[in-house]
Amino acid sequence: MALNGSVDELFRQKTLSEIHAVLKQTRADVESKKQDLRELVGDHYRSVLESSDHIRAMSDAAAKLAVGADRIDELLASMRTLASSPPAFRSFEPSPEEQHKSEEVDREYRVGLHVMQLLEVPETVRGHLAAHEFAQAARFALVDASAMQ
């Protein structure tokens, strides 16, 4: 029961019981609007809390990813260092035991080189793609990389 007139006109046109009814209805409308506002604020507050939880989880995941990427960089650097200085071979004839040990070291070295080449495949493909060398990127990804395996 909304009234567009002033309070004075209300008292002139309505009886006291009608004015009490208008007052009661107005108070009920105010309380209803307050409750609606509380619910709206509460919903937004919960939404903000959920968003902050998601943001925190994304931040944690990004930090873990950065640590993992740093560790991979360290491992690649150590593999490059090992690859740049292969084990030295002796000029004299080794004993069968030394020869077996040397073959194991050589095998481990070749496996390490192979792993390093396989780890560099995505980087090489991205480089070709960045240079718009799509055919070479596809050839490397499909032919050269599969030949390495």
Secondary structure in CASP SS format (residue, H / E / C, confidence):
PFRMAT SS
TARGET T0000
AUTHOR 0000-0000-0000
METHOD secondary structure of the structure
MODEL  1
M C 1.00
A C 1.00
L C 1.00
N C 1.00
G C 1.00
S C 1.00
V H 1.00
D H 1.00
E H 1.00
L H 1.00
F H 1.00
R H 1.00
Q H 1.00
K C 1.00
T C 1.00
L H 1.00
S H 1.00
E H 1.00
I H 1.00
H H 1.00
A H 1.00
V H 1.00
L H 1.00
K H 1.00
Q H 1.00
T H 1.00
R H 1.00
A H 1.00
D H 1.00
V H 1.00
E H 1.00
S H 1.00
K H 1.00
K H 1.00
Q H 1.00
D H 1.00
L H 1.00
R H 1.00
E H 1.00
L H 1.00
V H 1.00
G H 1.00
D H 1.00
H H 1.00
Y H 1.00
R H 1.00
S H 1.00
V H 1.00
L H 1.00
E H 1.00
S H 1.00
S H 1.00
D H 1.00
H H 1.00
I H 1.00
R H 1.00
A H 1.00
M H 1.00
S H 1.00
D H 1.00
A H 1.00
A H 1.00
A H 1.00
K H 1.00
L H 1.00
A H 1.00
V H 1.00
G H 1.00
A H 1.00
D H 1.00
R H 1.00
I H 1.00
D H 1.00
E H 1.00
L H 1.00
L H 1.00
A H 1.00
S H 1.00
M H 1.00
R H 1.00
T H 1.00
L H 1.00
A H 1.00
S H 1.00
S C 1.00
P C 1.00
P C 1.00
A C 1.00
F C 1.00
R C 1.00
S C 1.00
F C 1.00
E C 1.00
P C 1.00
S C 1.00
P H 1.00
E H 1.00
E H 1.00
Q H 1.00
H H 1.00
K H 1.00
S H 1.00
E H 1.00
E H 1.00
V H 1.00
D H 1.00
R H 1.00
E H 1.00
Y H 1.00
R H 1.00
V H 1.00
G H 1.00
L H 1.00
H H 1.00
V H 1.00
M H 1.00
Q H 1.00
L H 1.00
L H 1.00
E C 1.00
V H 1.00
P H 1.00
E H 1.00
T H 1.00
V H 1.00
R H 1.00
G H 1.00
H H 1.00
L H 1.00
A H 1.00
A C 1.00
H C 1.00
E C 1.00
F H 1.00
A H 1.00
Q H 1.00
A H 1.00
A H 1.00
R H 1.00
F H 1.00
A H 1.00
L H 1.00
V H 1.00
D H 1.00
A H 1.00
S H 1.00
A H 1.00
M H 1.00
Q C 1.00
END
